[in-house]
């Protein structure tokens, strides 16, 4: 047999021995950290709701997950989480898109000024258009809201300027913008809070080039603010399907298109920028060999077995001498995730 490049590839390069001939839980070697990772490294996590699992898992295994905006002293844990504390490394709520990450980075670094925009609620209460779920009942007034937003921006700034490793999970390409102010919201106005204005509020489904530009610029701006040093970046894509779509396509097709763009961008950015890697949480949950078994019956929420398997694969890719001491397994609560986007699924017809 003639010698050629394929004869020298490892088992993982071939579908049959590494996938088809294995039990799905024995499929391994999906990721190896391309840079050093140690428990002493300061991790921060942001992104879509699935990103919340990373912070919890890192802390549970003895890694230094940074919470730069802890809840007020004496606040009960359940209440703190309901108010948006402890979900990410600052009280940003879910950052679903690369454009929103870029927006937060610009505001935190003083490259742009966030508008003093609020959404009016019931009884004179007001909601933050960029963090609509952090105070479910709304803030008492605009002054309280803006003070809270400033605190979160400062916490976000500390997190991106002091961390060793930033984990960001891409969730959506669909977004809603304010035409007049040129800012992106966390949700469509009028869904969780606010009032929809068709003359002002614009839907945009971001294409590859737009997502790529926002993600690249966000990382480069963080590094520039640190004198070109750090952080190492781990990109992931949420496996959670869209709750609803404004694209005009069937939600199943829209989900496939959105995740394809996010997956392609994450891989491209990881190949272009130094000290950036892509971790395949999306594939671990959604790929055909796993037969959908990691989803709850609604085919959207990821069950505990899926979350545990994702994190097992992640820590398996960390060098042996850097792994933290594993603590009690199965401490993650899938049901406790805070996902504003889920509200969109409540507006459609019932089957």
Order of alpha helices (4+ residues) and beta strands (2+ residues): beta-alpha-beta-alpha-alpha-beta-beta-alpha-beta-beta-beta-beta-alpha-beta-alpha-beta-alpha-alpha
